[in-house]
Amino acid sequence: MRQPILSVHGAASPVASEANRLVLVNPPGEDAVPSEEAFLEAREWLDALHARMQEGPDEVLHAGMTALHGGLIQRRRRWSPEVWKRFCLELARKHPLRPFLHQCPFTRHAFERPRGYAGDAALIDYLYMDHAADELHAGREIYRYMHGQPSARSVRERRELLARKMDETAERRPDGRVLSVACGHLREAESSRAVVERRLQELIAFDQDPVSLAEISRLHPEGVVRTVCGSVRSLLGGKVAFRDLDFAYSAGLYDYLTDSVAARLTALLFHMLRPGGRLLVANFAVHPPETGYMEAFMDWWLTYRDEDGMRRLLAETPLEQVDRVRLFRDSQDNVIYLEVTRR
Protein backbone atom coordinates (compact mmCIF):
# COMPACT_ATOMS: atom_id res chain seq x y z
CA MET A 1 0.00 0.00 0.00
CA ARG A 2 1.23 3.51 -0.76
CA GLN A 3 2.18 5.25 2.46
CA PRO A 4 0.30 8.43 3.39
CA ILE A 5 2.18 11.66 2.80
CA LEU A 6 2.17 13.96 5.81
CA SER A 7 2.33 17.71 5.46
CA VAL A 8 5.59 19.42 6.35
CA HIS A 9 5.73 23.19 6.67
CA GLY A 10 9.13 23.83 8.20
CA ALA A 11 9.80 25.34 11.60
CA ALA A 12 6.78 26.20 13.72
CA SER A 13 5.53 26.17 17.27
CA PRO A 14 5.15 22.72 18.93
CA VAL A 15 1.38 22.97 18.72
CA ALA A 16 1.42 23.97 15.03
CA SER A 17 3.95 21.25 14.27
CA GLU A 18 1.72 18.66 15.95
CA ALA A 19 -1.24 19.79 13.84
CA ASN A 20 0.80 19.78 10.66
CA ARG A 21 2.18 16.33 11.35
CA LEU A 22 -1.30 14.87 11.59
CA VAL A 23 -2.78 16.33 8.38
CA LEU A 24 -2.75 13.83 5.54
CA VAL A 25 -2.23 15.38 2.11
CA ASN A 26 -2.55 13.45 -1.12
CA PRO A 27 0.09 13.97 -3.83
CA PRO A 28 -0.64 16.57 -6.55
CA GLY A 29 -2.68 15.16 -9.39
CA GLU A 30 -4.32 12.34 -7.47
CA ASP A 31 -7.72 11.35 -8.84
CA ALA A 32 -10.54 13.40 -7.29
CA VAL A 33 -12.55 10.18 -6.88
CA PRO A 34 -10.86 8.28 -4.03
CA SER A 35 -10.18 4.57 -4.29
CA GLU A 36 -10.83 2.10 -1.50
CA GLU A 37 -7.16 2.59 -0.68
CA ALA A 38 -7.78 6.30 -0.12
CA PHE A 39 -10.71 5.48 2.18
CA LEU A 40 -8.49 3.08 4.11
CA GLU A 41 -5.89 5.80 4.47
CA ALA A 42 -8.58 8.18 5.70
CA ARG A 43 -9.55 5.62 8.33
CA GLU A 44 -5.94 5.29 9.42
CA TRP A 45 -5.70 9.07 9.61
CA LEU A 46 -8.77 9.22 11.86
CA ASP A 47 -7.33 6.37 13.97
CA ALA A 48 -4.09 8.28 14.51
CA LEU A 49 -5.91 11.50 15.38
CA HIS A 50 -8.18 9.70 17.82
CA ALA A 51 -5.31 8.01 19.62
CA ARG A 52 -3.29 11.18 19.95
CA MET A 53 -6.23 13.37 21.03
CA GLN A 54 -7.22 10.86 23.71
CA GLU A 55 -3.88 10.88 25.46
CA GLY A 56 -2.71 14.45 24.87
CA PRO A 57 -2.85 17.58 27.02
CA ASP A 58 -4.88 20.62 26.02
CA GLU A 59 -2.44 21.87 23.37
CA VAL A 60 -2.29 18.45 21.68
CA LEU A 61 -6.09 18.17 21.73
CA HIS A 62 -6.40 21.60 20.12
CA ALA A 63 -3.73 20.69 17.56
CA GLY A 64 -5.66 17.53 16.77
CA MET A 65 -8.83 19.55 16.19
CA THR A 66 -6.92 21.84 13.84
CA ALA A 67 -5.61 18.82 11.95
CA LEU A 68 -9.06 17.25 11.84
CA HIS A 69 -10.72 20.40 10.49
CA GLY A 70 -8.01 20.85 7.86
CA GLY A 71 -8.08 17.26 6.67
CA LEU A 72 -11.88 17.13 6.49
CA ILE A 73 -12.37 20.34 4.51
CA GLN A 74 -9.56 19.27 2.17
CA ARG A 75 -11.32 16.00 1.41
CA ARG A 76 -14.69 17.68 1.06
CA ARG A 77 -13.30 20.04 -1.55
CA ARG A 78 -11.41 17.32 -3.40
CA TRP A 79 -14.02 14.56 -3.47
CA SER A 80 -17.36 14.53 -5.27
CA PRO A 81 -20.45 15.24 -3.13
CA GLU A 82 -21.46 11.58 -3.40
CA VAL A 83 -18.10 10.30 -2.19
CA TRP A 84 -17.97 12.87 0.61
CA LYS A 85 -21.45 11.84 1.76
CA ARG A 86 -20.35 8.21 1.78
CA PHE A 87 -17.29 9.12 3.85
CA CYS A 88 -19.49 10.92 6.40
CA LEU A 89 -22.06 8.14 6.71
CA GLU A 90 -19.89 5.03 6.42
CA LEU A 91 -16.61 6.12 7.96
CA ALA A 92 -16.78 9.24 10.12
CA ARG A 93 -20.14 8.52 11.73
CA LYS A 94 -19.10 4.97 12.70
CA HIS A 95 -15.57 5.79 13.80
CA PRO A 96 -14.65 5.79 17.55
CA LEU A 97 -13.59 9.41 17.12
CA ARG A 98 -17.25 10.43 16.87
CA PRO A 99 -18.25 9.56 20.47
CA PHE A 100 -15.01 11.13 21.64
CA LEU A 101 -15.89 14.39 19.86
CA HIS A 102 -19.46 14.17 21.14
CA GLN A 103 -18.19 14.83 24.64
CA CYS A 104 -18.44 18.42 23.35
CA PRO A 105 -22.04 19.53 24.09
CA PHE A 106 -22.18 21.73 20.98
CA THR A 107 -21.11 18.90 18.66
CA ARG A 108 -23.41 16.39 20.37
CA HIS A 109 -26.45 18.68 20.38
CA ALA A 110 -26.27 19.22 16.61
CA PHE A 111 -26.00 15.48 15.95
CA GLU A 112 -28.82 14.47 18.31
CA ARG A 113 -31.25 17.23 17.21
CA PRO A 114 -33.32 17.29 20.42
CA ARG A 115 -35.81 19.74 18.89
CA GLY A 116 -36.09 17.67 15.73
CA TYR A 117 -34.09 19.82 13.31
CA ALA A 118 -30.56 21.05 12.75
CA GLY A 119 -29.37 24.46 13.88
CA ASP A 120 -32.00 25.00 16.58
CA ALA A 121 -31.89 28.03 18.85
CA ALA A 122 -30.34 26.10 21.74
CA LEU A 123 -27.47 25.06 19.47
CA ILE A 124 -26.79 28.64 18.41
CA ASP A 125 -26.77 29.65 22.06
CA TYR A 126 -23.66 27.50 22.47
CA LEU A 127 -21.94 29.93 20.10
CA TYR A 128 -23.29 33.03 21.81
CA MET A 129 -22.49 31.91 25.35
CA ASP A 130 -19.62 30.04 26.97
CA HIS A 131 -20.73 26.80 28.63
CA ALA A 132 -17.20 25.36 28.91
CA ALA A 133 -17.12 25.40 32.71
CA ASP A 134 -19.88 22.79 32.85
CA GLU A 135 -17.92 20.14 30.91
CA LEU A 136 -15.23 17.58 31.68
CA HIS A 137 -11.77 17.92 30.16
CA ALA A 138 -12.08 16.60 26.58
CA GLY A 139 -15.60 17.95 26.06
CA ARG A 140 -14.60 21.30 27.53
CA GLU A 141 -11.54 21.71 25.30
CA ILE A 142 -13.31 20.59 22.11
CA TYR A 143 -16.13 23.02 22.87
CA ARG A 144 -13.67 25.85 23.55
CA TYR A 145 -12.00 25.11 20.23
CA MET A 146 -15.32 25.20 18.35
CA HIS A 147 -16.42 28.35 20.19
CA GLY A 148 -13.34 30.15 18.89
CA GLN A 149 -13.60 29.12 15.25
CA PRO A 150 -14.29 31.63 12.44
CA SER A 151 -17.86 30.44 11.88
CA ALA A 152 -18.65 30.88 15.57
CA ARG A 153 -17.22 34.39 15.47
CA SER A 154 -19.37 35.07 12.39
CA VAL A 155 -22.52 34.03 14.26
CA ARG A 156 -21.70 36.38 17.13
CA GLU A 157 -20.87 39.18 14.68
CA ARG A 158 -24.19 38.55 12.93
CA ARG A 159 -26.06 39.04 16.20
CA GLU A 160 -24.41 42.42 16.78
CA LEU A 161 -25.05 43.51 13.18
CA LEU A 162 -28.75 42.74 13.53
CA ALA A 163 -28.94 44.69 16.78
CA ARG A 164 -27.38 47.70 15.04
CA LYS A 165 -29.86 47.40 12.18
CA MET A 166 -32.74 47.50 14.67
CA ASP A 167 -31.28 50.63 16.24
CA GLU A 168 -30.84 52.23 12.81
CA THR A 169 -34.47 51.43 12.02
CA ALA A 170 -35.59 53.21 15.18
CA GLU A 171 -33.52 56.22 14.18
CA ARG A 172 -35.18 56.36 10.76
CA ARG A 173 -38.72 55.67 11.99
CA PRO A 174 -39.84 56.34 15.58
CA ASP A 175 -42.81 54.08 14.79
CA GLY A 176 -40.63 51.45 13.15
CA ARG A 177 -41.89 47.90 12.69
CA VAL A 178 -39.41 45.01 12.49
CA LEU A 179 -39.87 41.34 11.54
CA SER A 180 -37.42 38.55 12.37
CA VAL A 181 -38.13 35.38 10.34
CA ALA A 182 -37.01 32.11 11.96
CA CYS A 183 -35.96 34.20 14.94
CA GLY A 184 -34.67 31.45 17.24
CA HIS A 185 -34.17 32.96 20.68
CA LEU A 186 -33.92 36.48 19.20
CA ARG A 187 -30.68 37.13 21.10
CA GLU A 188 -29.94 40.20 18.98
CA ALA A 189 -32.86 41.97 20.66
CA GLU A 190 -30.99 41.76 23.95
CA SER A 191 -28.19 43.88 22.42
CA SER A 192 -30.49 46.46 20.80
CA ARG A 193 -30.88 49.77 22.59
CA ALA A 194 -34.01 50.46 20.55
CA VAL A 195 -35.66 47.31 21.90
CA VAL A 196 -34.56 47.87 25.49
CA GLU A 197 -35.70 51.50 25.39
CA ARG A 198 -38.90 50.63 23.48
CA ARG A 199 -38.08 52.96 20.60
CA LEU A 200 -39.70 50.62 18.07
CA GLN A 201 -43.41 50.26 17.61
CA GLU A 202 -43.14 46.49 17.22
CA LEU A 203 -40.60 43.69 16.84
CA ILE A 204 -42.32 40.58 15.50
CA ALA A 205 -40.54 37.35 16.42
CA PHE A 206 -41.69 34.70 13.94
CA ASP A 207 -40.63 31.05 14.35
CA GLN A 208 -41.99 27.54 13.99
CA ASP A 209 -40.59 26.41 17.36
CA PRO A 210 -42.91 27.15 20.31
CA VAL A 211 -40.05 26.39 22.74
CA SER A 212 -37.99 29.20 21.22
CA LEU A 213 -40.95 31.57 21.34
CA ALA A 214 -41.54 30.72 24.99
CA GLU A 215 -37.95 31.70 25.77
CA ILE A 216 -38.47 35.02 23.97
CA SER A 217 -41.66 35.69 25.91
CA ARG A 218 -39.83 34.94 29.16
CA LEU A 219 -37.05 37.41 28.31
CA HIS A 220 -39.39 40.09 26.92
CA PRO A 221 -42.57 39.82 29.02
CA GLU A 222 -43.54 43.39 28.22
CA GLY A 223 -42.49 45.86 25.60
CA VAL A 224 -42.21 45.90 21.83
CA VAL A 225 -41.63 42.18 21.14
CA ARG A 226 -44.55 40.12 19.84
CA THR A 227 -44.17 36.40 19.16
CA VAL A 228 -45.92 34.66 16.28
CA CYS A 229 -45.72 30.90 15.72
CA GLY A 230 -45.59 29.76 12.12
CA SER A 231 -43.54 28.10 9.42
CA VAL A 232 -42.07 29.20 6.12
CA ARG A 233 -44.79 27.17 4.46
CA SER A 234 -47.46 29.19 6.24
CA LEU A 235 -45.80 32.39 5.01
CA LEU A 236 -45.53 31.18 1.44
CA GLY A 237 -49.09 29.87 1.53
CA GLY A 238 -50.47 33.19 2.71
CA LYS A 239 -51.75 31.81 6.02
CA VAL A 240 -49.55 34.29 7.88
CA ALA A 241 -48.81 37.78 6.55
CA PHE A 242 -47.30 41.02 7.77
CA ARG A 243 -47.37 44.48 6.28
CA ASP A 244 -45.90 47.99 6.59
CA LEU A 245 -42.54 46.74 7.80
CA ASP A 246 -39.52 49.02 8.03
CA PHE A 247 -36.99 46.25 8.52
CA ALA A 248 -37.38 42.52 7.86
CA TYR A 249 -34.57 40.03 8.21
CA SER A 250 -33.69 36.37 8.34
CA ALA A 251 -30.41 35.47 9.99
CA GLY A 252 -30.08 31.69 9.57
CA LEU A 253 -33.09 30.37 7.68
CA TYR A 254 -31.73 30.74 4.15
CA ASP A 255 -28.90 28.32 4.95
CA TYR A 256 -31.54 25.57 4.75
CA LEU A 257 -33.63 26.71 1.76
CA THR A 258 -33.47 25.65 -1.88
CA ASP A 259 -32.94 28.40 -4.45
CA SER A 260 -36.56 28.35 -5.61
CA VAL A 261 -38.05 28.56 -2.11
CA ALA A 262 -35.50 31.20 -1.08
CA ALA A 263 -36.37 33.37 -4.11
CA ARG A 264 -40.10 33.10 -3.41
CA LEU A 265 -39.62 34.00 0.24
CA THR A 266 -37.39 36.96 -0.64
CA ALA A 267 -40.07 38.39 -2.95
CA LEU A 268 -42.76 37.82 -0.33
CA LEU A 269 -40.79 39.58 2.42
CA PHE A 270 -39.91 42.42 0.07
CA HIS A 271 -43.62 43.04 -0.60
CA MET A 272 -44.22 43.29 3.16
CA LEU A 273 -41.97 46.37 3.35
CA ARG A 274 -43.33 49.86 3.15
CA PRO A 275 -41.51 52.41 0.94
CA GLY A 276 -37.98 52.89 2.26
CA GLY A 277 -38.11 49.61 4.17
CA ARG A 278 -35.14 47.25 4.11
CA LEU A 279 -34.80 43.49 3.85
CA LEU A 280 -31.63 41.77 5.10
CA VAL A 281 -30.84 38.12 4.38
CA ALA A 282 -27.77 36.26 5.65
CA ASN A 283 -26.25 33.09 4.23
CA PHE A 284 -23.02 31.23 4.89
CA ALA A 285 -20.59 31.44 2.01
CA VAL A 286 -18.84 28.64 0.12
CA HIS A 287 -17.29 27.02 2.19
CA PRO A 288 -16.29 27.98 5.77
CA PRO A 289 -13.36 26.00 7.21
CA GLU A 290 -15.62 24.20 9.70
CA THR A 291 -17.89 22.77 6.98
CA GLY A 292 -16.22 19.35 6.88
CA TYR A 293 -16.43 18.90 10.65
CA MET A 294 -20.04 20.09 10.75
CA GLU A 295 -21.14 17.55 8.15
CA ALA A 296 -18.96 14.61 9.18
CA PHE A 297 -19.38 14.71 12.96
CA MET A 298 -22.34 17.00 13.65
CA ASP A 299 -24.64 15.89 10.79
CA TRP A 300 -25.24 19.60 10.17
CA TRP A 301 -25.68 20.35 6.48
CA LEU A 302 -26.22 23.86 5.15
CA THR A 303 -26.93 25.34 1.75
CA TYR A 304 -23.95 27.56 0.94
CA ARG A 305 -24.12 30.46 -1.50
CA ASP A 306 -21.67 32.83 -3.14
CA GLU A 307 -22.43 36.37 -4.33
CA ASP A 308 -24.01 35.15 -7.57
CA GLY A 309 -26.18 32.78 -5.57
CA MET A 310 -27.31 35.64 -3.35
CA ARG A 311 -28.19 37.78 -6.37
CA ARG A 312 -30.37 34.93 -7.68
CA LEU A 313 -32.51 35.28 -4.56
CA LEU A 314 -33.98 38.37 -6.28
CA ALA A 315 -35.24 36.33 -9.23
CA GLU A 316 -38.91 36.85 -8.26
CA THR A 317 -38.57 40.35 -6.79
CA PRO A 318 -39.81 43.19 -9.05
CA LEU A 319 -36.60 45.14 -9.65
CA GLU A 320 -38.49 48.27 -10.69
CA GLN A 321 -39.61 48.51 -7.05
CA VAL A 322 -36.05 48.13 -5.73
CA ASP A 323 -34.19 51.28 -4.76
CA ARG A 324 -30.90 49.71 -3.73
CA VAL A 325 -29.20 46.32 -3.53
CA ARG A 326 -26.14 45.82 -1.38
CA LEU A 327 -23.99 42.67 -1.00
CA PHE A 328 -21.32 42.43 1.66
CA ARG A 329 -19.41 39.88 3.73
CA ASP A 330 -18.61 39.82 7.42
CA SER A 331 -15.13 40.34 8.85
CA GLN A 332 -14.47 36.58 8.85
CA ASP A 333 -15.39 36.29 5.14
CA ASN A 334 -17.85 33.56 6.14
CA VAL A 335 -21.32 35.13 5.89
CA ILE A 336 -22.73 37.00 2.89
CA TYR A 337 -25.45 39.57 3.45
CA LEU A 338 -28.01 40.68 0.88
CA GLU A 339 -29.66 43.99 1.78
CA VAL A 340 -32.52 45.25 -0.41
CA THR A 341 -34.23 48.63 0.03
CA ARG A 342 -37.71 49.18 -1.36
CA ARG A 343 -38.27 52.26 -3.53
MORANOR-V994182 format. One record per residue. N is the residue number from 0. PHI is phi as a letter, one per 20 degrees, with the letter a starting at -180 (none if undefined). Layout:
BEGIN
n: (N | N)
phi: (PHI | PHI)
END
This chain:
BEGIN
n: (0 | 1 | 2 | 3 | 4 | 5 | 6 | 7 | 8 | 9 | 10 | 11 | 12 | 13 | 14 | 15 | 16 | 17 | 18 | 19 | 20 | 21 | 22 | 23 | 24 | 25 | 26 | 27 | 28 | 29 | 30 | 31 | 32 | 33 | 34 | 35 | 36 | 37 | 38 | 39 | 40 | 41 | 42 | 43 | 44 | 45 | 46 | 47 | 48 | 49 | 50 | 51 | 52 | 53 | 54 | 55 | 56 | 57 | 58 | 59 | 60 | 61 | 62 | 63 | 64 | 65 | 66 | 67 | 68 | 69 | 70 | 71 | 72 | 73 | 74 | 75 | 76 | 77 | 78 | 79 | 80 | 81 | 82 | 83 | 84 | 85 | 86 | 87 | 88 | 89 | 90 | 91 | 92 | 93 | 94 | 95 | 96 | 97 | 98 | 99 | 100 | 101 | 102 | 103 | 104 | 105 | 106 | 107 | 108 | 109 | 110 | 111 | 112 | 113 | 114 | 115 | 116 | 117 | 118 | 119 | 120 | 121 | 122 | 123 | 124 | 125 | 126 | 127 | 128 | 129 | 130 | 131 | 132 | 133 | 134 | 135 | 136 | 137 | 138 | 139 | 140 | 141 | 142 | 143 | 144 | 145 | 146 | 147 | 148 | 149 | 150 | 151 | 152 | 153 | 154 | 155 | 156 | 157 | 158 | 159 | 160 | 161 | 162 | 163 | 164 | 165 | 166 | 167 | 168 | 169 | 170 | 171 | 172 | 173 | 174 | 175 | 176 | 177 | 178 | 179 | 180 | 181 | 182 | 183 | 184 | 185 | 186 | 187 | 188 | 189 | 190 | 191 | 192 | 193 | 194 | 195 | 196 | 197 | 198 | 199 | 200 | 201 | 202 | 203 | 204 | 205 | 206 | 207 | 208 | 209 | 210 | 211 | 212 | 213 | 214 | 215 | 216 | 217 | 218 | 219 | 220 | 221 | 222 | 223 | 224 | 225 | 226 | 227 | 228 | 229 | 230 | 231 | 232 | 233 | 234 | 235 | 236 | 237 | 238 | 239 | 240 | 241 | 242 | 243 | 244 | 245 | 246 | 247 | 248 | 249 | 250 | 251 | 252 | 253 | 254 | 255 | 256 | 257 | 258 | 259 | 260 | 261 | 262 | 263 | 264 | 265 | 266 | 267 | 268 | 269 | 270 | 271 | 272 | 273 | 274 | 275 | 276 | 277 | 278 | 279 | 280 | 281 | 282 | 283 | 284 | 285 | 286 | 287 | 288 | 289 | 290 | 291 | 292 | 293 | 294 | 295 | 296 | 297 | 298 | 299 | 300 | 301 | 302 | 303 | 304 | 305 | 306 | 307 | 308 | 309 | 310 | 311 | 312 | 313 | 314 | 315 | 316 | 317 | 318 | 319 | 320 | 321 | 322 | 323 | 324 | 325 | 326 | 327 | 328 | 329 | 330 | 331 | 332 | 333 | 334 | 335 | 336 | 337 | 338 | 339 | 340 | 341 | 342)
phi: (none | f | f | f | e | e | f | c | c | m | f | a | f | g | f | f | f | f | f | f | f | e | e | e | c | f | f | g | n | f | g | f | e | f | e | f | f | f | f | f | f | f | f | f | f | f | g | f | f | f | f | f | f | f | d | e | f | g | f | f | f | f | f | f | f | f | f | f | g | f | f | f | f | f | f | g | f | e | e | f | g | f | f | f | f | f | g | f | f | e | d | f | f | e | e | g | f | f | f | f | f | f | f | f | f | f | f | f | f | f | f | e | l | f | e | n | b | f | m | f | f | f | f | f | f | f | e | f | d | d | d | f | f | e | d | f | g | f | f | f | f | f | f | f | f | f | f | e | f | g | f | f | f | f | f | f | f | f | g | f | f | f | f | f | f | f | f | f | f | f | f | f | c | g | d | f | c | c | c | d | e | l | f | l | e | l | f | f | f | f | d | e | f | f | f | f | e | l | e | d | f | a | d | e | d | d | b | e | e | f | f | f | f | f | f | f | f | f | f | c | f | c | p | e | e | c | e | c | e | r | d | f | f | f | f | f | e | m | f | c | b | c | b | l | e | e | b | c | b | c | e | c | f | f | f | d | d | f | f | f | f | f | f | f | f | g | f | f | f | g | f | e | f | e | g | n | f | c | d | c | c | d | b | f | e | e | d | f | f | e | g | f | f | g | f | f | d | d | l | d | d | d | e | e | c | e | f | f | f | f | f | f | f | e | g | d | e | f | f | f | e | e | e | b | c | c | d | b | d | f | f | e | m | d | d | d | d | d | d | c | d | e | f)
END
